[in-house]
Amino acid sequence: MREHHLSTTFAVHQRGSGASAVAHAAYIDAAERYVDTRVDKAWGFAADSERVVATATLLPPGAPGAWADPERLFNAVERHEDEWADRYYRNTPHRAEHHKATARTDIRGHATIANELRLETAWDIAQEVAHQQFVRHGLAVRVSLHGDPDNIHFHFEATARRIRPDGTFGGYASFISHKAGWTAWMKETRTLLAHLQNLELRRRGLDVRVEHRSHAALGIDLAPTQHEGPVGHAIEARGDRSRVIDRNAAIGAANRDAIDQNPWQVAMRLSATQATWTEHDLDRAIDKLAGGDLVVIARVKATVMADPRLIAVGEDARGRGRFTSQDYLTAETAMWRAAEVLAGRVSPGGNPDRLEQRLAVREQIQGYPLSAQQRAAIRQTVMGRDLAIIVGRAGAGKTTLMSEVRAELEAAGYRVRGAAVAGIAADNLRREAGIKSQTIASLLETLHRRERPADAAKR
């Protein structure tokens, strides 16, 4: 299985630290001419227009339709900060000037898309992420998909302030107001980016996976390289030095030394992205990190194959031997045992008679009966064992089912909480089933904070 390591950048832009909001919008759109009215300066990047595949502005409810034009939107952003400073600090001019010089205007960044996906799919993913991570928070966002050869990625630029239902700017987005919220939001966004791409890659039957976790989080002492792209190679072709290519060469040399000193890191990297792998997968992973050094490749492979932490798990359908790591097998075994414990345990559930009355009321309100499968799933979840798995296609009524499960379990004295990979799924659980929900990334971040002594002391 091939691995793409997700590359992203996220930044809350402040005046004085780079291009203005209008200038950046012109850059990601490769616009012919956007005028920043605050400084009376025009910006144009039309020479790069061929790399732009699609652009769109996504607006939250209440935002003026004219703000679909990014030039108008980000000029309004810049103008608002000056007007806000004059109004809020009208009695302290020096503070007003300080705010004007350092105001947070926008959230900007980029994300890569696996090259195996079609541009239409990449565009759908870009808009879905923009909607969930920005529009859902009341922010307007400009999205621009770039389709450079072998380098599909999209740029985004969102307002730092929420847009009120009356079409005016409100306060800053809550997730940029403190470090913990910003860190959780970035993790959630990276998780969502990888999840949506991996869903599509699996749907298409491609042996590719996108990994969103950092090497440090995976316990791997290897530095990721930057994408060099056609611009970097064009610079090298004309005899000049590309900083990105030079930096990658240095990173490659450091990684080669790192795996030579600790070969097991290669196995850790493979196990971080796939449950099992073949010798061919190992060869490719070593070759990528060793930069073609045959001596290092042979030495690293021999060490990994002889390591007692390497577990042979048998042959696949094509007769290839497959391997995993002891750590992965241990974690998988622990999860399986936890699932067995839950599946073998029956906690006090709801009241059968009350549940039947509730279902009868539901059928009367909706005007048609629940299916036999829905009824069985509700009973199994509420009255059965502590682990229930419900699988259903889109529109099969899973949310309706969960609404009844939530109501009955709450009546029995339980607190019901939901978690989902995607923010929109968590929103649906909250809105349609009445279940207080959050993303899995956000839930894990909350649990990790509770485990840290410093945070525990604050509670």
C-alpha positions as CSV (number, residue, x, y, z in Angstrom):
1,M,0.0,0.0,0.0
2,R,1.3,3.4,-0.9
3,E,1.2,6.2,1.6
4,H,0.7,9.9,1.1
5,H,1.6,12.0,4.0
6,L,-0.9,14.8,4.3
7,S,0.7,18.3,4.0
8,T,-1.1,21.2,5.4
9,T,-0.5,24.8,6.6
10,F,-2.7,26.8,8.9
11,A,-2.2,30.3,10.0
12,V,-4.2,33.1,11.7
13,H,-3.0,36.1,9.7
14,Q,-2.2,39.4,11.5
15,R,-1.5,42.7,9.8
16,G,2.2,43.3,9.6
17,S,3.2,39.7,9.1
18,G,2.7,39.2,5.4
19,A,0.3,39.9,2.5
20,S,-3.0,41.6,3.3
21,A,-6.3,39.6,3.1
22,V,-7.0,41.1,-0.3
23,A,-3.5,40.4,-1.6
24,H,-3.6,36.8,-0.4
25,A,-7.0,36.3,-2.1
26,A,-5.5,37.5,-5.3
27,Y,-2.6,35.1,-4.9
28,I,-4.7,31.9,-4.3
29,D,-7.1,32.8,-7.1
30,A,-4.3,33.8,-9.5
31,A,-6.5,36.9,-10.1
32,E,-5.8,39.4,-12.9
33,R,-6.4,42.3,-10.6
34,Y,-7.8,42.7,-7.0
35,V,-7.5,46.2,-5.5
36,D,-6.9,46.6,-1.8
37,T,-8.8,49.8,-1.1
38,R,-7.3,50.2,2.4
39,V,-3.9,50.9,1.0
40,D,-5.0,51.7,-2.6
41,K,-2.8,49.0,-4.1
42,A,-3.6,46.5,-6.9
43,W,-2.5,42.9,-6.8
44,G,-2.4,40.5,-9.8
45,F,-1.1,37.0,-10.4
46,A,-2.7,36.2,-13.7
47,A,0.6,34.6,-15.0
48,D,-0.2,31.7,-12.7
49,S,-3.8,31.3,-13.7
50,E,-3.3,28.0,-15.6
51,R,-2.7,26.2,-12.3
52,V,-6.2,27.2,-10.9
53,V,-8.8,24.6,-11.6
54,A,-11.8,25.9,-9.6
55,T,-12.7,28.7,-7.1
56,A,-15.7,29.4,-4.9
57,T,-16.7,31.5,-2.0
58,L,-18.8,29.7,0.7
59,L,-20.9,32.0,2.8
60,P,-22.7,31.4,6.1
61,P,-26.4,32.2,6.5
62,G,-27.0,36.0,6.5
63,A,-23.8,37.0,4.7
64,P,-24.4,39.6,2.0
65,G,-24.5,38.0,-1.5
66,A,-22.0,40.5,-2.8
67,W,-19.4,38.9,-0.6
68,A,-19.3,36.0,-2.9
69,D,-16.8,38.2,-4.7
70,P,-13.5,37.7,-2.8
71,E,-12.3,41.2,-3.6
72,R,-15.4,42.7,-1.9
73,L,-15.3,40.2,0.9
74,F,-11.8,40.8,2.0
75,N,-11.9,44.5,1.5
76,A,-14.9,44.5,3.9
77,V,-12.8,42.5,6.3
78,E,-9.9,45.0,6.2
79,R,-12.3,48.0,6.5
80,H,-14.2,46.5,9.4
81,E,-11.0,46.2,11.5
82,D,-10.3,49.9,11.1
83,E,-13.8,50.9,11.8
84,W,-14.1,48.6,14.8
85,A,-10.8,50.1,16.3
86,D,-12.0,53.7,15.8
87,R,-15.3,52.9,17.5
88,Y,-14.1,50.6,20.3
89,Y,-11.0,52.6,21.2
90,R,-12.4,56.1,20.5
91,N,-11.1,57.4,23.8
92,T,-7.7,55.8,23.5
93,P,-6.3,56.6,20.0
94,H,-3.0,54.8,20.6
95,R,-4.8,51.6,21.2
96,A,-6.9,52.1,18.1
97,E,-3.7,52.5,16.0
98,H,-2.2,49.4,17.7
99,H,-5.2,47.3,16.7
100,K,-5.1,48.6,13.2
101,A,-1.5,47.6,12.9
102,T,-1.9,44.1,14.4
103,A,-5.5,43.1,13.7
104,R,-6.2,39.4,12.9
105,T,-8.0,39.5,9.6
106,D,-8.2,36.0,8.2
107,I,-7.4,32.3,8.5
108,R,-5.3,31.0,5.6
109,G,-3.6,27.8,4.5
110,H,-3.5,24.9,2.1
111,A,-3.9,21.1,2.0
112,T,-2.7,18.4,-0.4
113,I,-5.0,15.9,-2.1
114,A,-3.8,12.5,-3.2
115,N,-2.9,12.6,-6.9
116,E,-4.8,9.4,-7.6
117,L,-8.1,11.2,-7.1
118,R,-9.8,13.0,-9.9
119,L,-10.0,16.8,-9.9
120,E,-13.7,16.7,-9.5
121,T,-13.4,14.6,-6.4
122,A,-10.6,16.8,-5.0
123,W,-12.9,19.8,-5.5
124,D,-15.8,18.1,-3.7
125,I,-13.5,17.3,-0.8
126,A,-12.1,20.9,-0.6
127,Q,-15.6,22.3,-0.5
128,E,-16.8,19.8,2.1
129,V,-13.8,20.6,4.4
130,A,-14.4,24.3,3.9
131,H,-18.1,24.0,4.8
132,Q,-17.5,21.9,7.9
133,Q,-14.5,23.7,9.3
134,F,-15.4,27.3,8.4
135,V,-19.0,27.9,7.3
136,R,-20.3,25.8,10.1
137,H,-18.6,28.2,12.5
138,G,-20.2,31.2,10.9
139,L,-17.2,32.2,8.7
140,A,-17.0,33.0,5.0
141,V,-14.3,31.2,3.2
142,R,-12.7,31.4,-0.3
143,V,-11.5,28.1,-1.7
144,S,-9.2,27.7,-4.7
145,L,-8.2,24.3,-6.1
146,H,-4.8,24.1,-7.9
147,G,-4.2,21.2,-10.3
148,D,-0.4,21.4,-10.9
149,P,0.9,18.1,-12.4
150,D,1.5,15.6,-9.6
151,N,0.6,18.3,-7.0
152,I,-3.1,18.6,-6.4
153,H,-3.9,20.9,-3.5
154,F,-6.3,23.6,-2.5
155,H,-5.8,26.9,-0.8
156,F,-8.3,28.5,1.6
157,E,-8.8,31.9,3.2
158,A,-11.5,32.5,5.7
159,T,-12.7,35.5,7.7
160,A,-11.3,35.5,11.2
161,R,-14.6,36.9,12.5
162,R,-18.0,35.3,12.4
163,I,-20.7,36.8,10.3
164,R,-23.9,37.5,12.1
165,P,-27.4,36.6,10.7
166,D,-27.9,40.4,10.0
167,G,-24.8,40.3,7.7
168,T,-22.4,42.2,9.9
169,F,-19.2,41.0,11.5
170,G,-19.2,39.6,15.0
171,G,-16.5,38.3,17.3
172,Y,-13.5,36.2,16.3
173,A,-14.1,32.5,15.7
174,S,-14.0,30.7,19.0
175,F,-11.4,28.2,17.9
176,I,-8.7,30.8,17.3
177,S,-9.2,32.5,20.6
178,H,-7.0,30.2,22.7
179,K,-4.2,27.7,21.9
180,A,-6.0,24.6,22.9
181,G,-9.0,25.4,20.7
182,W,-6.7,26.2,17.7
183,T,-4.7,22.9,18.2
184,A,-7.9,20.9,18.4
185,W,-9.3,22.5,15.3
186,M,-6.1,21.8,13.3
187,K,-6.1,18.2,14.4
188,E,-9.8,17.9,13.5
189,T,-9.3,19.4,10.1
190,R,-6.3,17.1,9.3
191,T,-8.3,14.1,10.4
192,L,-11.3,15.1,8.3
193,L,-9.0,15.7,5.2
194,A,-7.5,12.3,5.5
195,H,-10.8,10.6,6.2
196,L,-12.6,12.0,3.2
197,Q,-9.7,11.1,0.9
198,N,-9.3,7.6,2.3
199,L,-13.1,7.0,1.9
200,E,-12.9,7.9,-1.8
201,L,-9.6,5.9,-2.3
202,R,-11.2,2.8,-0.8
203,R,-14.4,3.3,-2.9
204,R,-12.3,3.3,-6.0
205,G,-10.4,0.2,-4.9
206,L,-7.0,2.0,-4.9
207,D,-4.2,0.6,-2.7
208,V,-3.3,4.1,-1.4
209,R,-3.8,5.7,2.0
210,V,-3.5,9.3,3.3
211,E,-1.8,9.6,6.7
212,H,-2.6,12.8,8.6
213,R,-0.7,12.1,11.8
214,S,2.8,13.7,12.2
215,H,5.9,11.6,12.4
216,A,6.4,12.7,15.9
217,A,2.9,11.6,16.9
218,L,3.7,8.2,15.3
219,G,6.9,7.9,17.3
220,I,9.0,8.2,14.2
221,D,12.2,10.2,14.2
222,L,12.0,11.1,10.5
223,A,11.4,14.5,9.0
224,P,8.9,14.8,6.2
225,T,10.1,16.4,2.9
226,Q,8.3,19.2,1.2
227,H,6.7,18.8,-2.2
228,E,9.2,20.2,-4.8
229,G,6.7,20.8,-7.6
230,P,7.4,21.9,-11.2
231,V,8.6,25.4,-10.1
232,G,11.4,24.0,-8.0
233,H,12.6,21.7,-10.8
234,A,12.3,24.5,-13.3
235,I,14.6,26.6,-11.1
236,E,17.1,23.7,-11.0
237,A,16.8,23.2,-14.8
238,R,18.0,26.7,-15.5
239,G,21.1,26.3,-13.3
240,D,19.8,28.0,-10.2
241,R,19.4,26.5,-6.7
242,S,16.0,25.7,-5.4
243,R,15.7,26.2,-1.6
244,V,13.0,23.5,-1.4
245,I,15.1,20.9,-3.3
246,D,18.2,21.8,-1.3
247,R,16.2,21.4,2.0
248,N,14.8,18.1,0.8
249,A,18.3,16.8,0.0
250,A,19.4,17.7,3.6
251,I,16.3,16.1,5.1
252,G,16.8,13.0,2.9
253,A,20.4,12.6,4.1
254,A,19.3,13.0,7.8
255,N,16.5,10.4,7.3
256,R,19.0,8.0,5.6
257,D,21.3,8.2,8.7
258,A,18.3,7.9,11.0
259,I,17.0,4.6,9.5
260,D,20.6,3.3,9.3
261,Q,20.9,3.8,13.0
262,N,17.4,2.7,13.9
263,P,16.0,0.5,11.1
264,W,12.8,-0.4,13.0
265,Q,11.5,3.1,12.3
266,V,10.6,1.9,8.8
267,A,8.4,-0.8,10.2
268,M,6.8,1.7,12.6
269,R,6.0,3.9,9.7
270,L,4.4,1.1,7.7
271,S,2.4,-0.1,10.7
272,A,1.2,3.5,11.2
273,T,-0.7,3.4,7.9
274,Q,-1.6,-0.2,7.3
275,A,-2.4,-3.2,9.4
276,T,-0.2,-5.6,7.4
277,W,2.4,-5.2,4.7
278,T,4.5,-7.2,2.3
279,E,8.3,-7.4,1.7
280,H,7.7,-5.3,-1.4
281,D,6.0,-2.6,0.7
282,L,9.1,-2.7,3.0
283,D,11.5,-2.4,0.0
284,R,9.7,0.6,-1.3
285,A,9.6,2.3,2.1
286,I,13.3,1.8,2.7
287,D,14.2,2.9,-0.8
288,K,12.2,6.1,-0.4
289,L,14.0,6.9,2.8
290,A,17.5,5.7,1.8
291,G,17.6,7.7,-1.4
292,G,18.8,4.8,-3.5
293,D,21.8,3.9,-1.3
294,L,21.9,0.1,-2.0
295,V,24.2,-0.6,1.0
296,V,21.9,1.1,3.4
297,I,18.8,-0.5,1.8
298,A,20.3,-4.0,2.2
299,R,21.4,-3.4,5.8
300,V,18.1,-1.8,6.9
301,K,16.0,-4.6,5.3
302,A,18.1,-7.4,6.8
303,T,17.8,-5.8,10.3
304,V,14.0,-5.3,10.1
305,M,13.4,-8.8,8.8
306,A,15.4,-10.3,11.7
307,D,13.8,-8.1,14.4
308,P,11.8,-10.1,17.0
309,R,9.1,-7.4,16.9
310,L,8.3,-8.4,13.3
311,I,5.3,-10.7,13.2
312,A,4.5,-12.9,10.2
313,V,0.7,-13.2,9.9
314,G,0.5,-15.6,6.9
315,E,-0.2,-15.2,3.2
316,D,-2.7,-13.1,1.4
317,A,-4.9,-14.1,-1.6
318,R,-2.1,-13.5,-4.0
319,G,0.3,-15.8,-2.0
320,R,2.4,-13.0,-0.7
321,G,3.7,-13.2,2.9
322,R,2.3,-10.4,5.1
323,F,3.8,-8.9,8.2
324,T,2.8,-6.6,11.1
325,S,4.5,-5.2,14.2
326,Q,4.2,-6.5,17.7
327,D,3.0,-3.1,18.8
328,Y,0.2,-3.1,16.2
329,L,-0.8,-6.7,17.1
330,T,-0.8,-5.8,20.8
331,A,-3.0,-2.7,20.2
332,E,-5.4,-4.7,18.0
333,T,-5.7,-7.5,20.5
334,A,-6.4,-5.0,23.3
335,M,-9.2,-3.5,21.2
336,W,-10.6,-6.9,20.4
337,R,-10.7,-7.9,24.0
338,A,-12.3,-4.6,25.1
339,A,-15.0,-5.3,22.4
340,E,-15.5,-8.8,23.7
341,V,-16.0,-7.5,27.2
342,L,-18.6,-5.0,26.1
343,A,-20.3,-7.6,23.8
344,G,-20.5,-10.0,26.8
345,R,-21.9,-7.5,29.2
346,V,-25.5,-6.4,29.7
347,S,-26.1,-3.2,31.7
348,P,-29.6,-2.2,32.9
349,G,-31.3,-0.7,29.8
350,G,-34.6,0.9,29.1
351,N,-38.1,-0.2,30.0
352,P,-39.6,-2.5,27.3
353,D,-43.2,-1.3,27.8
354,R,-42.2,2.4,27.8
355,L,-40.1,1.8,24.6
356,E,-43.0,0.3,22.8
357,Q,-45.2,3.2,23.7
358,R,-42.5,5.6,22.5
359,L,-42.2,3.8,19.2
360,A,-46.0,3.9,18.7
361,V,-46.0,7.6,19.3
362,R,-43.1,8.1,16.8
363,E,-45.1,6.1,14.2
364,Q,-48.2,8.2,14.8
365,I,-46.3,11.5,14.4
366,Q,-44.4,10.5,11.3
367,G,-47.4,8.9,9.7
368,Y,-45.9,5.6,8.7
369,P,-44.6,2.6,10.7
370,L,-41.0,1.9,11.6
371,S,-39.5,-1.0,9.6
372,A,-39.0,-4.4,11.4
373,Q,-35.2,-3.8,11.1
374,Q,-35.4,-0.4,12.7
375,R,-37.5,-1.8,15.6
376,A,-35.0,-4.7,16.1
377,A,-32.0,-2.3,16.0
378,I,-33.6,0.0,18.6
379,R,-34.4,-2.9,20.9
380,Q,-31.0,-4.4,20.5
381,T,-29.2,-1.1,21.3
382,V,-31.4,-0.2,24.3
383,M,-32.1,-3.6,25.8
384,G,-29.3,-5.8,24.5
385,R,-25.6,-6.1,25.2
386,D,-23.3,-3.1,25.8
387,L,-21.8,-3.3,22.3
388,A,-24.3,-2.8,19.4
389,I,-23.2,-2.4,15.8
390,I,-25.7,-0.9,13.3
391,V,-25.0,-0.7,9.6
392,G,-27.2,0.9,7.1
393,R,-27.1,2.8,3.8
394,A,-27.7,6.5,3.6
395,G,-31.4,7.3,4.1
396,A,-32.1,4.0,5.9
397,G,-33.3,5.8,9.0
398,K,-30.3,5.4,11.3
399,T,-30.7,9.0,12.7
400,T,-34.4,8.3,13.4
401,L,-33.3,5.2,15.2
402,M,-30.7,7.0,17.3
403,S,-33.2,9.6,18.3
404,E,-35.4,6.9,19.9
405,V,-32.4,5.2,21.5
406,R,-31.3,8.5,23.0
407,A,-34.7,9.3,24.4
408,E,-35.1,5.8,26.0
409,L,-31.6,5.7,27.5
410,E,-32.0,9.2,29.0
411,A,-35.3,8.1,30.5
412,A,-33.4,5.2,32.1
413,G,-31.0,7.7,33.7
414,Y,-28.1,7.6,31.2
415,R,-26.2,10.5,29.7
416,V,-26.0,10.0,26.0
417,R,-23.0,11.3,24.0
418,G,-22.2,11.0,20.3
419,A,-18.9,11.1,18.4
420,A,-18.2,11.0,14.7
421,V,-15.2,11.4,12.4
422,A,-16.7,14.3,10.4
423,G,-18.1,17.5,11.9
424,I,-21.2,17.4,9.7
425,A,-22.1,13.9,11.0
426,A,-21.7,15.2,14.6
427,D,-23.9,18.1,13.7
428,N,-26.6,15.8,12.3
429,L,-26.6,13.7,15.5
430,R,-27.0,16.8,17.6
431,R,-29.6,18.4,15.4
432,E,-31.7,15.4,14.2
433,A,-31.3,13.0,17.1
434,G,-30.9,15.4,19.9
435,I,-27.6,13.8,21.0
436,K,-24.8,16.1,22.3
437,S,-22.0,15.2,19.9
438,Q,-18.5,16.1,18.8
439,T,-15.9,14.8,16.4
440,I,-13.6,12.0,17.5
441,A,-10.6,14.3,17.2
442,S,-12.2,16.8,19.5
443,L,-13.2,14.1,22.0
444,L,-9.7,12.7,22.1
445,E,-8.2,16.1,22.6
446,T,-10.6,16.7,25.5
447,L,-9.7,13.3,27.1
448,H,-6.0,14.0,26.6
449,R,-6.3,17.4,28.3
450,R,-8.1,15.8,31.3
451,E,-5.2,13.4,31.6
452,R,-2.6,16.1,31.9
453,P,-1.8,17.1,35.5
454,A,-1.8,20.8,34.7
455,D,-5.2,20.7,33.3
456,A,-6.5,18.4,36.0
457,A,-5.4,20.9,38.6
458,K,-7.5,23.6,36.9
459,R,-10.8,21.7,37.1
